[in-house]
Amino acid sequence: MGTYKYSAEFRADAVALARSSGRPVSRIAAELGVNHETLRQWIKTAEKAAWPEAVAESAKDAEIAALRKQVRELQMERDILRRAAKYFAGETNW
């Protein structure tokens, strides 16, 4: 299967049609000759562009989640090193 390039104008018109009509996205996509998932992606991209602060918030949330994961990993490493230091110092009670 090949990859097709659609013009920005075609994409914008397809998104506007999908938003304005009450018909299912899959039917509109079939009428336009576009894969329904492609049209869904275009709609999703248009919604993100309309709400840039929502995209910024989701990026912040993703960064916070990654940092929290890193903190958990570092705390676990610290605890392991503390236990190892106690073991090698001869303190066997944990």
C-alpha positions as CSV (number, residue, x, y, z in Angstrom):
1,M,0.0,0.0,0.0
2,G,1.2,3.5,-0.8
3,T,1.2,6.5,1.3
4,Y,-1.0,9.3,-0.1
5,K,-0.4,13.0,0.5
6,Y,-3.5,15.2,0.9
7,S,-3.4,18.9,0.7
8,A,-3.9,21.0,3.8
9,E,-7.0,22.5,2.2
10,F,-8.5,19.0,1.6
11,R,-7.8,18.0,5.2
12,A,-9.4,21.2,6.5
13,D,-12.5,20.7,4.4
14,A,-12.8,17.1,5.5
15,V,-12.5,18.0,9.1
16,A,-15.1,20.8,8.7
17,L,-17.4,18.4,7.0
18,A,-17.0,15.8,9.7
19,R,-17.6,18.4,12.4
20,S,-20.6,20.1,10.8
21,S,-22.6,17.0,9.8
22,G,-24.1,14.6,12.2
23,R,-23.0,11.6,10.2
24,P,-20.5,9.0,11.4
25,V,-16.8,9.7,10.6
26,S,-16.5,6.4,8.8
27,R,-19.3,7.2,6.4
28,I,-17.8,10.6,5.6
29,A,-14.4,9.1,5.1
30,A,-15.8,6.5,2.7
31,E,-17.5,9.3,0.7
32,L,-14.3,11.2,0.5
33,G,-12.2,8.1,-0.4
34,V,-10.1,8.4,2.8
35,N,-9.4,5.8,5.4
36,H,-11.7,6.4,8.4
37,E,-8.7,6.3,10.9
38,T,-6.9,8.9,8.8
39,L,-9.9,11.2,9.0
40,R,-10.1,10.6,12.8
41,Q,-6.4,11.6,13.1
42,W,-7.0,14.8,11.1
43,I,-9.9,15.6,13.5
44,K,-7.8,14.9,16.5
45,T,-5.0,17.1,15.2
46,A,-7.4,19.9,14.5
47,E,-8.8,19.7,18.0
48,K,-5.3,19.9,19.5
49,A,-4.5,22.9,17.3
50,A,-7.7,24.6,18.5
51,W,-6.7,24.1,22.2
52,P,-2.9,24.6,22.5
53,E,-3.2,25.0,26.3
54,A,-4.6,21.4,26.5
55,V,-1.6,20.1,24.5
56,A,0.7,22.0,26.9
57,E,-1.1,20.6,29.9
58,S,-0.8,17.0,28.5
59,A,2.9,17.6,27.8
60,K,3.4,18.8,31.4
61,D,1.5,15.8,32.8
62,A,3.7,13.5,30.8
63,E,6.8,15.2,32.0
64,I,5.6,15.0,35.6
65,A,4.8,11.3,35.3
66,A,8.3,10.7,33.8
67,L,10.0,12.6,36.6
68,R,7.9,10.8,39.3
69,K,9.0,7.5,37.8
70,Q,12.6,8.6,37.8
71,V,12.3,9.6,41.5
72,R,10.9,6.2,42.4
73,E,13.8,4.5,40.6
74,L,16.4,6.7,42.3
75,Q,14.8,6.0,45.7
76,M,14.9,2.3,45.1
77,E,18.6,2.5,44.1
78,R,19.3,4.5,47.2
79,D,17.6,1.9,49.4
80,I,19.5,-0.9,47.8
81,L,22.8,0.9,48.3
82,R,22.0,1.6,51.9
83,R,21.2,-2.1,52.5
84,A,24.4,-3.1,50.8
85,A,26.5,-0.7,52.9
86,K,24.9,-2.1,56.1
87,Y,25.6,-5.6,55.0
88,F,29.2,-5.0,54.2
89,A,29.7,-3.0,57.4
90,G,28.6,-6.1,59.3
91,E,25.2,-4.9,60.4
92,T,23.0,-7.8,59.4
93,N,19.8,-6.6,60.9
94,W,17.6,-4.9,58.3
